[in-house]
Amino acid sequence: MKFVIQRVSEASVETEGKVIGSIGKGFLVLIGVGAGDTKEIADFYIRKMIGLRIFEDENGKTNLALKDVGGQLLLVSQFTLYASCRKGNRPGFTDAGDPALAESLYDYIIGECRKQVPVVQTGRFGADMKVRLCNDGPFTIILDETILH
């Protein structure tokens, strides 16, 4: 599993010319599901993401978590996070999870996040989407399999 977490002042996603998800201050999270990922792995990533203290406190230190600032989430499925460019110039995606598994875990992640964060917006699984954001900082964190070891 991979989460690319971008601290944003605003973000939105559209498909077919219509905005389907939009947030203010919070995280835009690109989510990639790999072969063999599970709900238990998703739970670990969710806990880590929601607990990240990457918002500034009154002293300018990155010391506040999403809940401390009333932050929102925009969750967007992105299988291309599993692109492999080891051979040639055309990326391969054999490490990406099966679409049925990926959609199931993406839906699971959305549901679990909605239990903890008041505003959770989403993209549409498998759709051609346009994502707009104002990365605040810029500040981007990547959670991948290296955090599991």
N, C-alpha and C positions, 0 to 999 in steps of 0.2 A: 504494500500500500504506500502511496505517496500523497502528501498534502503539501501544496505550495500555498503558504499563507501570506497574504499581502495586507498590511495595515493600511486602511483606506479612510479618506474623509468622505468618499462617496463611491459607489460602484453600481453598475446596472448590467443586465444581460437582456438581449433581445433575440427573437427568432421570427422569421417571416415578417420583418418590419415592425414588430410589436414588442414593447418592453414587457417582459414576463417576470422580472425580478429586479428590485432596486433597493439599495440601503444607503444610509448615511454613514456615520462613523462606525467602524468595526473592521471585520475581516472579510476579504474576498478570498475564498478557499477553492483552489483547483484540486480536484480529487481524482487520483488514478488508482484503480484496483488492479492488483496483479494476480497471476495464477496462484492459487493456494491461500489467498487471503480469507480471513474468517471474521465473524462478529467480535470475537475476543480481541483480535488485532485492531479492528475498528474502534472498539471501546477504549483501548489504550491510546490511540491517536486522538480520539475525541477528548479524553481527559487531558492529554498533553496540550492540545490546541486551546481548549477553553481556559486552562490554567496559565497559559503563557502571559507573563508580565512584561508586555512590550508597549504599554501606553505610559506617557510621562505623568509623573506626579507633580505636586506643586513646586518641587525643587528641580524639575527638569530631568529627573532620573527615570529610566524605564523601569517602573516598579508597580504598575497597575495592570490588572487583568481585564478581560472583556466585561465581566460583570461589574467591576469597579467604575467603569466609565459609561455604563448603559449601552455597551456596544452591540452591534447587529451583525448577522452573518449572511453572506451570499455564497451558497454552495453550488459549484459548477463541476459536473463530471467531465473529465478530460483524459481519455485513454492514451493520448499522445505523450503523456508523461512517461510512458513506458517505451518510447522510441529507442531503438538501439541503432547507433551509428558506427558500430565496430567495423563493419565490412561495407565498403563502397560508399556511395553518396545517397542512396535511397534508404531511408530508415525502415527498420523491421519492427514489428510489434508482437513478436511471439511471446514476450514476457507479460503482455497485458492479459488480464483475466478474461475468461469467456464472457460475452455480453450478458448472458442471463445472470451469472454470478455478480458481475459488475453492477448491473442495474439493481439487483436485490440488495447488495451491500450499500450502494448509494442511497437507496430508499431507507434502509436501516439507519444510516448515518444521519439523514435528515430528521427522521423520527426521534432519534436519541438527542440530537441537538435541540429540537423543539421542546424537549422536556426541561432544558436547562437555560435556554436563551429565549427571551420574549419575542424577538423579531428574527425569523429565519426565512430568507428568500432563496429561491433556487433557479437553476437553469432547467433545461429539459433534456433528459438522458437521450443520447444518440442524435440530437438535433444539430443542425448547422446554426451556431450561435455567434453573435457579436457581443463581446464583453468590453465595457468601458469602465475605467477606474481612474481615480486620483490617488496614487500610491502616496501615503503620508510618510515622508521621511527622505527618500524612499526607505521602506522597511519591509523586507521579505525574508521569511523563514521557511526552510524546507524540512519537512518531517518525512523520513524514509526509513528503510529497513535498518539503517545504522543506529537508530535510537532504540532498537529492540535488543541490542547486544551490549 
